Amino acid sequence: MSPFYGEITRLDLDSHLGPNMETLMTLTPERTDNELAQERRLVTAIPGPKSMALLARKTEAVSNGVGVTLPVFVAKAGGGVLVDVDGNSIIDMGSGIAVTTVGNANPYVVENVQRQVAAFTHTCFMVNPYSGYVEVCEALNRLTPGDHAKRSALFNSGAEAIENAVKIARSYTNRAAVVVVEHGYHGRTNLTMAMTAKNMPYKDGFGPFASEVYRVPTSYPFRDAPLSGLDIAKRAISRIEKEIGGTKVAAIVIEPIQGEGGFIVPGAGYFAAIAAFAKANGIVFVADEIQSGFCRTGDWFASSYEGVIPDLVTTAKGIAGGLPLAGVTGRAEIMDSVHAGGLGGTYGGSPVACAAALGAIRWMEEEDACGRAKAIESVMLPALAAMKVNHPTIGEIRGRGAMLAIELIRPGTMEPDPERTSAVAKYCHGEGVMVLTTGTYSNVMRFLPPLTMPMHLLEEALSIVERGFEATG
């Protein structure tokens, strides 16, 4: 198990105290492997003067199109905290949008990366291959749902994984149409923008988009009642049959839990019914597990909750402990349908990113990452339920594991309340808790703590979220 350090009482970025190595038996480390005290500590306003100076430099150097959620410039991170250049220690409830699932500067990841960069940094796998790429593919083939023969290919980002999944499905089926669902998010490239539902900020002004992309209803239980997941699946299938034609569809691409759409967990039966329809019509069923994969929901992949075995699974985000890596994994006959040279990319499956992924996966397996996600859920759900009782603006609590959210509405209505959502998030930021908002209506607060989050910090973060509701009511 990973070592953690003994308790200290003061944050000192310049100190290098000798480690008091202890076995991690609980989820409450006081000090992480990169020697950060696990405490929320504010020494300046948020953002502080050094961050403000860097923000001014960003304004002069970086495109205005690259926005930031909270302009505190990070100097160090680990466990459950982000430490900024002003010395503030902020509780991290976002994990860089579900990327640092194994924590920042995870020792398994750091050790592997250091060893790899000392050996070589790049050859391009398509030119001179290396074992790390093969080992990551072997791990993906083993860990993704299903015990059928599989193959994998590696890329740089989630959007690249989605684009390549579509390429593979089209190659295998010799069909063109791609079906996606309402509220879905799949990336920022031209094809994936077409597949993404929300216009602002992802699509506005960037068209025209790729053709042969069709959108059908998804199950959104909070807003569908009294219709069930199966009712909505029937609607979606009818649309595909009547407006596209089942025999014309190459792929159906769905997130088992929608990310940017608002952490929407489809009603029971929806995901499985769409998968069954795909199988009956020779359609490649693609599970976009980019945000929900790698133990985030309390299982290795969220598709497993409905017993669905996708034809293809796309992965990224939490796969490599913060380094850019993505994958497409699927049935061998589908993956092998592409001609040699049809898949790849200069940096795809970088040796350094592969080393990071192997470290992250090893940590997940040895440290029971799925159990950690469930433990986080067991603390968060009761706290959020208590908030809902006291604050009727919380319309629904949803999600699984360490992928949870609350949807805010104007009390007594189903009308989204993005203004209150923004106000609560802003309050949390000012108090040293990093939270993210999301959703088609911008009225969802999502929580993605790293699985290394100490429980005392998780509880403190939740108390500040509740104070945010009290302060903005």
Secondary structure, 3 states (H helix, E strand, C coil): CCEEECCCCCCCCCCCCCCCCEECCCCCCCECCCCCECCCECCCCCCCHHHHHHHHHHHHHCCCCCCCCCCCCEEEEECCEEEECCCCEEEECCHHHHCCCCCCCCHHHHHHHHHHHHHCCCCCCCCCCCHHHHHHHHHHHHHCCCCCCEEEEEECCHHHHHHHHHHHHHHHHCCCEEEEECCCCCCCCHHHHHHCCCCCCCCCCCCCCCCCEEEECCCCHHHHCCCCHHHHHHHHHHHHHHHHCHHHEEEEEECCCCCCCCCCCCCCCHHHHHHHHHHHCCCEEEEECCCCCCCCCCCCCHHHHHCCCCCEEEECHHHHCCCCCEEEEEEHHHHCCCCCCCCCCCCCCCHHHHHHHHHHHHHHHHCCHHHHHHHHHHHHHHHHHHHHHHCCCEEEEEEECCEEEEEEECCCCCCECHHHHHHHHHHHHHCCEECEEECCCCCEEEECCCCCCCHHHHHHHHHHHHHHHHHHC
